Amino acid sequence: MGVLEISGADAEPFLNTVATNNVSRLQAGRAQYSYVLDAAGTVLDDIIIYRQGQTSFMIVVNAANEPKIEAWFDALLAGKAVLDVAEPGRKLECAPTIRDLRDLAVGDQARVDLALQGPASSEVLVRLAGEASMRGCLTNLKSFAFFEASLGGIDCLISTTGYTGASVSFELFVHPEQAPQLWNAILEAGQSLGVLPCGLGARDSLRIEAGLPLYGHELAGPFGISPFEAGYGWAVKLDKDFFIGRAPMAQGARSYDLQVARLEFSAARGVRPVRPDDPILDGQGACIGWILSSARAGKSQYALAYIARAEAREGNTVGAYYLARSASQVQQGRCERMDKGQTAEADLAGTVVGRFAKF
């Protein structure tokens, strides 16, 4: 993940201009989910903002989007980007200091993050800290809060954020040169607790099972999915006087007719897995949307799908249609793609389930 520092007297007004959430409400030691938009309301990235002090913030951006976000911020500070489509001449009136904390040139303040998720996470941190008081600190730490501590002699920022649906979840921000040491210490301290390394494939299946969006799939992407359609309209504070992209986002919030829903299908033996782009059908066989991401979890397979709002109510029965995956299937008459409203016979029945799950 990209880790940026935004600091100086202009840090708060800058973040309130470039991010959709209200940074002014954020207290030191707390974090906040938000979005960065362009003037047209297009989502450039979803981010987490950490307030370290009155004039000091850290933001975490998606790794693939970091160059884009840094270039966007540079363009804004240089006066080369449009802030408001309705007022093209509007200029940014704040200029904070922005540093890439993954760059070793920033010295001791450089940071990268490791995610430690799951029920054994707290005990691992207690073992690494070697202090009984750590247990109380972790127990009382609210979601999206953070503090600094030493883990096995390594200075860390410990945050209760995560992207796996785990009810116990931490992200650990550490100096890049000490990250391998902390990684090994976590595996050693957690060996008897069953702690294992987790790759992106496992992380992706966890976030799908939990119903969490991924940029480019359930957010932005080919469908241009907005935060409201993704189920995160609460992170867009339209009551703010201004943020970049506010006007088009407000208009979209009033008019969207599709949204992201979490669906559950059988994964019993012999049942083919659903895949992204497979159509979702209503009770009459009409296409009401498409699968965005899917993963198997035990005896079920879960999908995040972009479907008609009227069909996204929990408990509603829907169907999935397997698109053609070979030339022979096309010759047999199976569709390669399906438009909204097109009809077909469902191959697999499923159910709309609660969007966000904790494990």
Summary of the structure (lengths in Angstrom):
residues: 359
radius of gyration: 22.2
end to end distance: 23.6
largest distance: 67.0
contacts: 1140
relative contact order: 0.12
helix: 29%
strand: 30%
